[in-house]
């Protein structure tokens, strides 16, 4: 889902941020295919060494995710700061929308990123751990607000259903190139909230 926006490496200079390196890798994946692109290819295109690549990403499979782990922690902190008076489902909807908000300059990269993450078999398999950490943030918040253990059914279920709504919205957004991500995601989350509060 999200990764930190950032500019591309200027011509002749090394890509030395997560966002820049992610953009270089994504462009190669688009041009050559994910499986056909190696870590050495990405490092060479970014003007860095192979060892430097691994300071930023543990593997090629991690590159499309960008700063996902950091953003998950930001979402956790943001939810922790929400007053208890704020409605549960409204709060979760806003948190998911905030997590998936991008500047216009990043949306093209994000579309390519999500196309890869949702269609390349090795990346689909790799997504399991990433989605688990995202679901855990939702479940932790829901458990706290519901006064239930985080491993109990309702918090666990909410983690899954918010993920399902998000992935369904992404599939729709990818299928409709002219659509607005937050509009599609907002519609999916509204449908979910209606069902949960009925």
PASEBA-1860 file (N, C-alpha, C; in nm, 3 decimals):
! residues 198
1> XXXXXXXX> 0.083/-0.114/0.000/0.000/0.000/0.000/0.090/0.123/0.000 ~ 0.131/0.185/0.105/0.199/0.313/0.093/0.351/0.300/0.098 ~ 0.420/0.402/0.043/0.565/0.418/0.059/0.596/0.564/0.055 ~ 0.704/0.604/0.121/0.732/0.745/0.134/0.765/0.808/0.000 ~ 0.696/0.918/-0.036/0.725/0.985/-0.161/0.863/1.048/-0.158 ~ 0.919/1.068/-0.275/1.048/1.136/-0.284/1.088/1.150/-0.429 ~ 1.182/1.237/-0.456/1.224/1.262/-0.593/1.317/1.156/-0.644 ~ 1.328/1.153/-0.775/1.422/1.062/-0.839/1.563/1.118/-0.828
9> XXXXXXXX> 1.661/1.029/-0.845/1.800/1.074/-0.842/1.828/1.157/-0.967 ~ 1.885/1.277/-0.953/1.920/1.356/-1.070/2.020/1.281/-1.157 ~ 2.020/1.313/-1.286/2.110/1.246/-1.379/2.254/1.263/-1.333 ~ 2.329/1.153/-1.334/2.470/1.159/-1.297/2.496/1.153/-1.149 ~ 2.391/1.144/-1.069/2.411/1.136/-0.924/2.354/1.006/-0.872 ~ 2.408/0.962/-0.758/2.364/0.835/-0.701/2.228/0.849/-0.634 ~ 2.147/0.742/-0.643/2.020/0.736/-0.571/2.050/0.685/-0.430 ~ 2.037/0.772/-0.332/2.077/0.732/-0.197/1.968/0.756/-0.093
17> XXXXXXXX> 1.843/0.754/-0.134/1.733/0.752/-0.038/1.644/0.633/-0.074 ~ 1.565/0.590/0.022/1.475/0.478/-0.003/1.382/0.510/-0.120 ~ 1.325/0.632/-0.121/1.231/0.669/-0.227/1.299/0.671/-0.363 ~ 1.418/0.730/-0.371/1.489/0.737/-0.499/1.524/0.599/-0.550 ~ 1.576/0.515/-0.463/1.614/0.381/-0.503/1.491/0.299/-0.543 ~ 1.381/0.320/-0.473/1.257/0.253/-0.506/1.210/0.294/-0.645 ~ 1.220/0.421/-0.677/1.179/0.468/-0.809/1.266/0.409/-0.920 ~ 1.395/0.402/-0.896/1.486/0.343/-0.995/1.449/0.198/-1.020
25> XXXXXXXX> 1.428/0.123/-0.910/1.392/-0.018/-0.924/1.258/-0.037/-0.993 ~ 1.159/0.044/-0.956/1.028/0.032/-1.018/1.035/0.056/-1.168 ~ 1.114/0.155/-1.209/1.126/0.182/-1.353/1.187/0.063/-1.426 ~ 1.287/0.001/-1.364/1.347/-0.117/-1.426/1.247/-0.233/-1.432 ~ 1.169/-0.250/-1.327/1.069/-0.357/-1.327/0.967/-0.335/-1.440 ~ 0.929/-0.209/-1.461/0.833/-0.176/-1.567/0.896/-0.206/-1.704 ~ 1.020/-0.164/-1.720/1.087/-0.177/-1.851/1.126/-0.321/-1.884 ~ 1.174/-0.396/-1.783/1.230/-0.528/-1.809/1.150/-0.643/-1.753
33> XXXXXXXX> 1.066/-0.614/-1.657/0.995/-0.720/-1.585/1.060/-0.744/-1.450 ~ 0.980/-0.780/-1.350/1.034/-0.798/-1.216/1.135/-0.912/-1.210 ~ 1.096/-1.028/-1.261/1.183/-1.145/-1.252/1.311/-1.128/-1.333 ~ 1.305/-1.049/-1.439/1.422/-1.030/-1.526/1.520/-0.926/-1.473 ~ 1.480/-0.849/-1.374/1.566/-0.744/-1.317/1.637/-0.796/-1.193 ~ 1.768/-0.777/-1.187/1.846/-0.825/-1.073/1.881/-0.709/-0.979 ~ 1.925/-0.744/-0.860/1.974/-0.643/-0.767/2.091/-0.568/-0.828 ~ 2.179/-0.639/-0.898/2.293/-0.573/-0.964/2.245/-0.472/-1.067
41> XXXXXXXX> 2.139/-0.504/-1.140/2.084/-0.410/-1.238/2.037/-0.282/-1.169 ~ 1.966/-0.299/-1.058/1.913/-0.184/-0.985/2.026/-0.099/-0.929 ~ 2.123/-0.165/-0.866/2.236/-0.093/-0.808/2.312/-0.014/-0.915 ~ 2.334/-0.077/-1.031/2.407/-0.010/-1.138/2.329/0.111/-1.189 ~ 2.198/0.096/-1.207/2.116/0.206/-1.256/2.109/0.320/-1.155 ~ 2.118/0.285/-1.026/2.112/0.387/-0.921/2.248/0.449/-0.892 ~ 2.354/0.393/-0.949/2.488/0.446/-0.925/2.542/0.412/-0.789 ~ 2.503/0.296/-0.736/2.550/0.253/-0.604/2.603/0.111/-0.616
49> XXXXXXXX> 2.669/0.063/-0.512/2.717/-0.073/-0.509/2.611/-0.168/-0.457 ~ 2.633/-0.296/-0.483/2.540/-0.399/-0.436/2.525/-0.396/-0.284 ~ 2.635/-0.377/-0.213/2.629/-0.373/-0.066/2.546/-0.255/-0.018 ~ 2.555/-0.143/-0.088/2.475/-0.026/-0.050/2.327/-0.054/-0.069 ~ 2.292/-0.124/-0.177/2.152/-0.160/-0.199/2.096/-0.232/-0.076 ~ 2.173/-0.326/-0.022/2.123/-0.406/0.089/2.120/-0.330/0.221 ~ 2.177/-0.212/0.225/2.158/-0.126/0.342/2.017/-0.067/0.344 ~ 1.958/-0.056/0.227/1.824/0.000/0.215/1.715/-0.106/0.212
57> XXXXXXXX> 1.741/-0.218/0.145/1.641/-0.322/0.129/1.704/-0.458/0.154 ~ 1.632/-0.543/0.226/1.684/-0.677/0.257/1.687/-0.766/0.133 ~ 1.601/-0.737/0.037/1.595/-0.817/-0.085/1.529/-0.737/-0.196 ~ 1.535/-0.788/-0.316/1.466/-0.724/-0.429/1.316/-0.718/-0.403 ~ 1.262/-0.822/-0.339/1.119/-0.827/-0.310/1.073/-0.715/-0.217 ~ 1.166/-0.663/-0.137/1.130/-0.557/-0.043/1.125/-0.419/-0.109 ~ 1.192/-0.404/-0.222/1.203/-0.271/-0.283/1.068/-0.208/-0.316 ~ 0.973/-0.280/-0.377/0.847/-0.213/-0.410/0.771/-0.160/-0.289
65> XXXXXXXX> 0.804/-0.208/-0.169/0.733/-0.164/-0.049/0.783/-0.031/0.005 ~ 0.901/0.015/-0.040/0.951/0.143/0.006/0.962/0.150/0.157 ~ 0.904/0.257/0.215/0.909/0.280/0.360/0.787/0.224/0.433 ~ 0.734/0.115/0.386/0.609/0.061/0.440/0.616/0.040/0.591 ~ 0.724/-0.019/0.641/0.733/-0.047/0.785/0.727/0.081/0.868 ~ 0.796/0.183/0.821/0.794/0.311/0.893/0.654/0.371/0.892 ~ 0.585/0.360/0.780/0.451/0.415/0.769/0.352/0.339/0.856 ~ 0.372/0.209/0.871/0.287/0.131/0.961/0.304/0.183/1.104
73> XXXXXXXX> 0.428/0.212/1.142/0.452/0.265/1.277/0.392/0.403/1.295 ~ 0.393/0.483/1.190/0.328/0.615/1.198/0.178/0.600/1.217 ~ 0.118/0.503/1.147/-0.025/0.480/1.163/-0.055/0.435/1.305 ~ 0.030/0.348/1.359/0.011/0.302/1.497/0.015/0.421/1.594 ~ 0.113/0.510/1.576/0.125/0.627/1.663/0.007/0.721/1.647 ~ -0.039/0.740/1.524/-0.153/0.830/1.500/-0.279/0.776/1.566 ~ -0.302/0.645/1.556/-0.420/0.586/1.619/-0.412/0.593/1.771 ~ -0.292/0.577/1.823/-0.275/0.584/1.969/-0.308/0.723/2.023
81> XXXXXXXX> -0.296/0.824/1.937/-0.319/0.962/1.981/-0.465/1.005/1.966 ~ -0.549/0.922/1.906/-0.689/0.958/1.883/-0.766/0.950/2.015 ~ -0.841/1.057/2.051/-0.919/1.052/2.176/-1.023/0.941/2.172 ~ -1.052/0.883/2.287/-1.149/0.775/2.296/-1.288/0.819/2.255 ~ -1.314/0.949/2.254/-1.446/0.999/2.216/-1.473/0.988/2.066 ~ -1.368/0.970/1.987/-1.386/0.959/1.842/-1.442/0.821/1.806 ~ -1.543/0.816/1.719/-1.604/0.686/1.684/-1.502/0.589/1.624 ~ -1.515/0.463/1.662/-1.419/0.360/1.621/-1.407/0.350/1.469
89> XXXXXXXX> -1.521/0.328/1.400/-1.513/0.300/1.257/-1.475/0.424/1.177 ~ -1.520/0.539/1.221/-1.481/0.664/1.155/-1.330/0.685/1.169 ~ -1.277/0.654/1.286/-1.134/0.669/1.310/-1.053/0.574/1.222 ~ -1.098/0.449/1.213/-1.026/0.353/1.129/-1.032/0.393/0.982 ~ -1.148/0.440/0.937/-1.160/0.484/0.798/-1.062/0.596/0.769 ~ -1.054/0.695/0.857/-0.963/0.807/0.834/-0.818/0.761/0.838 ~ -0.786/0.668/0.926/-0.649/0.619/0.935/-0.607/0.549/0.807 ~ -0.697/0.470/0.750/-0.666/0.399/0.625/-0.652/0.499/0.510
97> XXXXXXXX> -0.738/0.598/0.505/-0.727/0.700/0.400/-0.596/0.777/0.414 ~ -0.560/0.814/0.536/-0.433/0.886/0.558/-0.315/0.801/0.515 ~ -0.320/0.673/0.546/-0.210/0.582/0.512/-0.187/0.575/0.362 ~ -0.295/0.591/0.287/-0.288/0.576/0.142/-0.295/0.708/0.067 ~ -0.263/0.818/0.134/-0.263/0.950/0.069/-0.128/0.977/0.005 ~ -0.130/1.023/-0.120/-0.008/1.048/-0.197/-0.013/1.184/-0.265 ~ 0.100/1.248/-0.281/0.103/1.366/-0.370/0.085/1.319/-0.514 ~ 0.035/1.408/-0.599/0.008/1.372/-0.738/0.133/1.320/-0.808
105> XXXXXXXX> 0.250/1.373/-0.770/0.375/1.333/-0.836/0.413/1.188/-0.808 ~ 0.356/1.129/-0.705/0.392/0.992/-0.666/0.292/0.888/-0.716 ~ 0.175/0.932/-0.759/0.068/0.837/-0.791/0.103/0.743/-0.906 ~ 0.177/0.793/-1.007/0.216/0.706/-1.117/0.304/0.592/-1.069 ~ 0.401/0.625/-0.982/0.487/0.520/-0.926/0.405/0.425/-0.840 ~ 0.311/0.482/-0.764/0.232/0.398/-0.674/0.145/0.301/-0.752 ~ 0.090/0.346/-0.863/0.010/0.257/-0.947/0.095/0.139/-0.997 ~ 0.216/0.170/-1.044/0.305/0.064/-1.090/0.345/-0.029/-0.977
113> XXXXXXXX> 0.369/0.029/-0.861/0.406/-0.049/-0.743/0.297/-0.149/-0.708 ~ 0.172/-0.098/-0.701/0.063/-0.185/-0.660/0.030/-0.289/-0.768 ~ 0.050/-0.252/-0.893/0.030/-0.350/-1.000/0.126/-0.468/-0.981 ~ 0.250/-0.437/-0.949/0.349/-0.542/-0.922/0.311/-0.624/-0.799 ~ 0.281/-0.555/-0.690/0.256/-0.624/-0.564/0.134/-0.715/-0.570 ~ 0.040/-0.682/-0.659/-0.084/-0.759/-0.664/-0.087/-0.861/-0.777 ~ 0.018/-0.864/-0.861/0.014/-0.956/-0.975/0.137/-1.045/-0.989 ~ 0.253/-1.004/-0.940/0.374/-1.086/-0.953/0.371/-1.193/-0.844
121> XXXXXXXX> 0.368/-1.321/-0.881/0.351/-1.427/-0.781/0.446/-1.421/-0.662 ~ 0.574/-1.396/-0.688/0.670/-1.393/-0.576/0.643/-1.276/-0.483 ~ 0.592/-1.165/-0.536/0.559/-1.050/-0.453/0.428/-1.070/-0.378 ~ 0.334/-1.136/-0.442/0.207/-1.167/-0.373/0.236/-1.253/-0.250 ~ 0.322/-1.352/-0.265/0.359/-1.437/-0.151/0.434/-1.357/-0.044 ~ 0.522/-1.269/-0.089/0.602/-1.188/0.003/0.515/-1.089/0.081 ~ 0.398/-1.057/0.027/0.310/-0.957/0.089/0.253/-1.003/0.223 ~ 0.253/-1.132/0.248/0.186/-1.186/0.366/0.234/-1.120/0.495
129> XXXXXXXX> 0.365/-1.110/0.513/0.419/-1.053/0.636/0.391/-0.903/0.644 ~ 0.397/-0.834/0.531/0.367/-0.690/0.531/0.222/-0.666/0.572 ~ 0.132/-0.740/0.512/-0.009/-0.721/0.545/-0.038/-0.761/0.689 ~ 0.034/-0.858/0.739/0.013/-0.899/0.879/0.045/-0.784/0.974 ~ 0.155/-0.712/0.948/0.192/-0.601/1.036/0.089/-0.488/1.027 ~ 0.033/-0.466/0.909/-0.069/-0.362/0.890/-0.197/-0.400/0.964 ~ -0.238/-0.526/0.948/-0.359/-0.574/1.016/-0.344/-0.565/1.167 ~ -0.223/-0.591/1.215/-0.199/-0.588/1.360/-0.225/-0.450/1.418
137> XXXXXXXX> -0.189/-0.346/1.345/-0.214/-0.209/1.392/-0.364/-0.185/1.407 ~ -0.440/-0.227/1.306/-0.586/-0.212/1.314/-0.641/-0.292/1.431 ~ -0.596/-0.415/1.447/-0.647/-0.501/1.555/-0.610/-0.446/1.692 ~ -0.490/-0.393/1.708/-0.448/-0.336/1.836/-0.538/-0.220/1.876 ~ -0.564/-0.131/1.781/-0.649/-0.016/1.810/-0.791/-0.061/1.842 ~ -0.845/-0.152/1.760/-0.981/-0.200/1.783/-0.992/-0.269/1.919 ~ -0.894/-0.350/1.954/-0.896/-0.420/2.082/-0.898/-0.322/2.199 ~ -0.817/-0.220/2.187/-0.811/-0.119/2.294/-0.945/-0.049/2.310
145> XXXXXXXX> -1.006/-0.013/2.197/-1.132/0.059/2.202/-1.249/-0.031/2.244 ~ -1.242/-0.157/2.208/-1.349/-0.251/2.242/-1.330/-0.314/2.380 ~ -1.212/-0.293/2.439/-1.184/-0.353/2.569/-1.169/-0.503/2.562 ~ -1.111/-0.551/2.451/-1.094/-0.695/2.431/-0.947/-0.727/2.406 ~ -0.905/-0.851/2.428/-0.768/-0.890/2.394/-0.744/-0.875/2.243 ~ -0.624/-0.836/2.206/-0.594/-0.813/2.065/-0.608/-0.939/1.981 ~ -0.592/-1.055/2.044/-0.606/-1.180/1.971/-0.747/-1.234/1.965 ~ -0.843/-1.161/2.020/-0.981/-1.210/2.019/-1.044/-1.185/1.881
153> XXXXXXXX> -1.163/-1.241/1.862/-1.220/-1.248/1.728/-1.249/-1.111/1.667 ~ -1.317/-1.022/1.739/-1.358/-0.896/1.677/-1.239/-0.811/1.632 ~ -1.139/-0.787/1.716/-1.025/-0.709/1.668/-0.953/-0.775/1.551 ~ -0.935/-0.907/1.560/-0.869/-0.979/1.451/-0.949/-0.968/1.322 ~ -1.082/-0.982/1.333/-1.168/-0.972/1.217/-1.162/-0.833/1.154 ~ -1.158/-0.730/1.237/-1.153/-0.594/1.183/-1.023/-0.570/1.107 ~ -0.913/-0.627/1.154/-0.788/-0.616/1.079/-0.803/-0.675/0.941 ~ -0.866/-0.791/0.933/-0.884/-0.858/0.804/-0.981/-0.784/0.713
161> XXXXXXXX> -1.093/-0.736/0.768/-1.193/-0.676/0.680/-1.147/-0.540/0.628 ~ -1.071/-0.465/0.709/-1.017/-0.337/0.658/-0.911/-0.362/0.552 ~ -0.834/-0.468/0.568/-0.738/-0.503/0.464/-0.811/-0.546/0.337 ~ -0.915/-0.627/0.352/-0.991/-0.673/0.235/-1.054/-0.555/0.161 ~ -1.110/-0.461/0.235/-1.170/-0.344/0.171/-1.065/-0.262/0.096 ~ -0.948/-0.250/0.157/-0.839/-0.174/0.093/-0.791/-0.242/-0.034 ~ -0.771/-0.373/-0.029/-0.723/-0.445/-0.147/-0.828/-0.447/-0.257 ~ -0.955/-0.458/-0.219/-1.062/-0.451/-0.318/-1.064/-0.316/-0.388
169> XXXXXXXX> -1.043/-0.210/-0.310/-1.039/-0.075/-0.367/-0.919/-0.060/-0.460 ~ -0.805/-0.117/-0.421/-0.688/-0.108/-0.507/-0.710/-0.183/-0.639 ~ -0.772/-0.298/-0.634/-0.803/-0.370/-0.758/-0.889/-0.286/-0.850 ~ -0.990/-0.218/-0.792/-1.078/-0.132/-0.871/-1.001/-0.014/-0.929 ~ -0.917/0.047/-0.848/-0.838/0.162/-0.894/-0.745/0.123/-1.007 ~ -0.681/0.008/-0.996/-0.591/-0.038/-1.101/-0.666/-0.070/-1.229 ~ -0.790/-0.116/-1.215/-0.870/-0.151/-1.332/-0.927/-0.027/-1.403 ~ -0.927/0.086/-1.333/-0.982/0.210/-1.389/-0.876/0.319/-1.382
177> XXXXXXXX> -0.788/0.328/-1.484/-0.675/0.421/-1.480/-0.711/0.567/-1.453 ~ -0.830/0.609/-1.489/-0.866/0.749/-1.466/-0.927/0.776/-1.330 ~ -0.942/0.673/-1.249/-1.009/0.691/-1.120/-0.916/0.752/-1.016 ~ -0.977/0.807/-0.912/-0.903/0.868/-0.802/-0.891/0.767/-0.688 ~ -0.769/0.741/-0.643/-0.746/0.638/-0.542/-0.827/0.663/-0.416 ~ -0.821/0.782/-0.362/-0.890/0.808/-0.235/-1.042/0.804/-0.250 ~ -1.093/0.841/-0.368/-1.237/0.830/-0.391/-1.280/0.684/-0.389 ~ -1.204/0.600/-0.460/-1.239/0.457/-0.465/-1.225/0.394/-0.327
185> XXXXXXXX> -1.115/0.425/-0.259/-1.092/0.370/-0.126/-1.197/0.420/-0.028 ~ -1.230/0.548/-0.037/-1.333/0.604/0.051/-1.467/0.536/0.032 ~ -1.503/0.507/-0.094/-1.630/0.439/-0.122/-1.630/0.298/-0.061 ~ -1.518/0.228/-0.076/-1.509/0.093/-0.019/-1.521/0.097/0.133 ~ -1.457/0.194/0.195/-1.461/0.203/0.342/-1.598/0.249/0.391 ~ -1.667/0.332/0.312/-1.803/0.371/0.348/-1.896/0.249/0.347 ~ -1.883/0.165/0.243/-1.963/0.044/0.236/-1.936/-0.044/0.358 ~ -1.808/-0.057/0.393/-1.770/-0.138/0.508/-1.829/-0.083/0.637
193> XXXXXX> -1.818/0.048/0.658/-1.871/0.110/0.779/-2.021/0.091/0.791 ~ -2.090/0.103/0.677/-2.236/0.084/0.678/-2.271/-0.057/0.726 ~ -2.196/-0.154/0.679/-2.225/-0.293/0.718/-2.190/-0.318/0.864 ~ -2.082/-0.256/0.910/-2.038/-0.280/1.048/-2.128/-0.212/1.149 ~ -2.191/-0.101/1.109/-2.273/-0.025/1.204/-2.421/-0.051/1.186 ~ -2.457/-0.135/1.089/-2.601/-0.163/1.065/-2.663/-0.236/1.183
END
